[in-house]
Amino acid sequence: MNPLENAIKLIEKYCYESPQELDLLKLLYAEDLKLKEEPLNDCEGKILFDNEMGLITLNNKIKDERQKRFTLAHEMGHFFNEKHLIELKKNNYTCGFEEFYGLNKSKRWENKANEFAAELLMHKPWFQSFTKNKLPGMELIQETSEYFKVSLTATALRYVFIGQYPTAIIMSKDGKVLWSAINEYFPLKWIPVGYKVRKESAAYDYFDCKEVQKCKDLIPAYTWFSDDFKCPRDLYFYEQNFVMYNYDCVLTMLWEWEG
């Protein structure tokens, strides 16, 4: 089974009909998983498991309950995605910033654990029903994050992949792009890793003076896609930013301007 099927199987097994009914701790113990919290260096969570049971350890320094919840679901994903694999040679994982925020896209099992967590916590029918007919923007991402009790970044990524509007999400640090996620219907596709944040973006202000406007802004598309040869000079997007102070990063959301 793939990660989505594994998550849906659990939702159906326990007859969850809304995210409010999903109690991760009860689910964890019902499935022979144990949990402990302790100080961890350079990672958010880790898991040790075999084909019957597992032990998840979370970093007790995580203060945001939404971040903790996604971290827990991610570690559970390793267990449910991999416990039945006969050829499995690795049954322990240490997962940090890079694993949760898309910097290790080549790590197959980390990506699958994220897919499992996203489907379990933000089951597609629930997510699309909640966001239906609501205008895009960081306010919607924050509202949805609070409703599903999931981290802002995980919510934004989910919206990019299954939301109603063509959008793009960009994570930048120290004035450079770490990663981007772009909806298949978004008109432009390519932002290279390491792309320097331009002055036309409000995200630049944070890296320049640690301040950033919170309202949406209309910007030329080349602000983020100047390396994309398909980018026309007369194309504009709405941009809105959210600062992730714990990681000294900026999360940027782009969506189409219907002007």
N, C-alpha and C positions, 0 to 999 in steps of 0.2 A: 504493500500500500504506500501511497505517497503521503507527504505531511498533511495535506488538506484532508485526505480521507481518514487519516489517523485522528485528527482533531474532531471531525464530524462524527466519527464513530463514538467518541466519548460523549459528545453532546447528545447523541441519540440514545446511548446506553443509559444515561442518567436523566433523560427526558428534560433537559434544560430548554426553556422556552424564551429566556431573556438573559442578558448579561447579569442582571441582579440576582438571578438564581444560581449563578456559577460561583460556588465557593471553592477556591483553589485548594485550600488546606484540607477540606473534607475529601475532595477528589484525590488529592495526593495520598492521603492515608488509606483511602479505599482501594487504591491501586498498588499497595505495598511499597510506597516510597516514604522515606524519612527525611526530615528537614532539621537543620540546625543553622544558627547564625553565629558568626564569629568574625574577628578582624581578618581580612584578606588583603594581601599586598598585590597591587597592580591588576586586580580582577574584580568583577562584580559578583560572580558566582561560579560554582563548579559542581560536577556530579561524578560519582563512581557507581557503576551498575553492572549487573549481569542480566541474564534473560528473564529473571523473576522479580528482582527488587533493586532498589537503588538508594543512595544517600546523596541528598542535595545540600550544599553549603552555600549560604548567601552572605555577602559582606555586610556586617552589622553597621557599617558606616553609611549605608544607603538610607537616607532620610525620607525621600519621596516615595510614598506608598505605591504610586502608580508605576514608578520605575522598578520598585521591588517586585511588583506583581508580574510585570513583563519578564523580568529576569528569571523569576521562578518558572513561569510558563515556558521560557526558552530552554531551561535545563530539563524540564519535563519532556520537551520535544526530543532531546537527545535520547531519552529512555524509550519513548513510544515509537520513535522512528527507527531505532537501531537494535533494540533488544532481541529481535528475532533473526538477525542476520547471521547466518552460520559462518560467513567468511570474516566477520568482524574481528579486527585485530586490536582495536582500541576501544576501551570501555570506560574511559575517564576523560573529562574535558575541563579546561580552565578557560572561562569566557570573560573577556574584558571589554573595554571601550570599542576596540576595533571590530570585535565580533558582533556587538549589538548595533553599531552605527555604520555598518556597511563598508568598512575599510578593507576587509578581507573577503572580497567577492569571490575569490578563487577557492575559498574553503567551503567545499560542498556541504558538509554536515552542519556547519554553522548557519548557512543560508536556509537549510531545511528546518533547523530548529526554530529559526525566526518565522518561517512560513507556518509552522505548526502553531506557534504562540499567537500569531496574528489571527489565524482562523479560529482558534479556541476562544480567545478573548474578545475578538471582534468578528464573530461569525457573519459571513457575507450577507445573509438575509437581514440580520439585525442591523448591520452597519448601513446597508443601502436604505433601509427603511428610515433610520434615524436622520440620515443626511439628505434624503430626497427633497428636492425643490428648495434647498437652502443655498444661498449664495456663498461662493467660495471665499476664503480669507482665513487669517490666523484666528479670528474670533470663533469661526466654526470649528477649527481644529481644536482650540482650547475647550470649547463646549463639548465636543465629541470625546475628547480625552477624559474629561471629568465624568461623562456619562458611562463610558466603558471602563473607567478606572485604569487607564493604560497611559504610558508615557507619551509626551507630546510628539516625539520623533516617530514612534511606532504608529501613532494615529495619523500623522502626516503622510507617512509612507503608504499606509493602508488606503488613504484617500486618493493618493496618486494612482494606485493600481486598480481600485474598484469604485472610485467616486463618480459623481455625475458629470463633472466638468473636466476638460483637459487642463491639467496642471503640471507643474514641475516643482520639485523640492531640491534645495541645494544646501549642503552643510559646508561651512567655511571656517577656517581657523588661521590666525596669524596672517590674515589678508589673502589667503589662498583657498581654493576649493579642495575639500577633502573627498567629497563624492556628490553625486546628483542622481535623482530618480525622476524619470520623465514619463508621463502618461503616453500611451501609444497614439493618441489622437492629438497630442500637442504638436504645433506646427514645426517646431525645431527640435533637434534630437541630441546635439553633441556639445557637451561642456567638458573639456579635458581636466583630469586631475591636476592640481597645481595651478590652474587658471587664476590669474591675479584679479582680485575684486576691484572693479573700476570705480572711479569717483562718482559716476552717475548713479550708483546704487547707494541706498541708505545704509546697507551693510558696511560699506567702506567707512562710514562715520564712526562705527563702533571700534574698528581697528585703528582708526586715527585718533579718536579722543574718548573712547569708551562710552559714547552716547549714540543712540539710534532712535529714530522716530518710529512710533508704533502703528501709525495709521498707514493705509495703503497709499501707494504712490504710482503714478503713471511714468514708465520709463521706456526708452527705446530698446528694442529687442537686442541690439548689438551690445548692450551693457553686459550681458552674460553670454551672448552667442557670437561674439566678433570673430571667433575662430571657425565658425560654421559658414562655409562658402554659400550656403543656401539662405543666409539671413539677409532679408531686404532692409534697406535703410529706413523705410517708412512704416515698419511694423513696430507696434507698441504692446507692452504687457503691463498688467498691474503687478506690483511687487509689495510684499509685506514681510517684515522680519521679526524674529523672536530671538532674544539673546539667551543662550544656555550658559549661565554664569559659572556653574560648577565645572564646565569643560572649557570655558573661555572660547566658545564657538557661537556662530550665528546660524540660525535655521531660516532660510529664505524660501518664501512661497511665491510662485509666479502663476498667473492665469491670464487668459486672453482678454484683451480690451475689445469690447464690441462697439467701437466708435466709427 
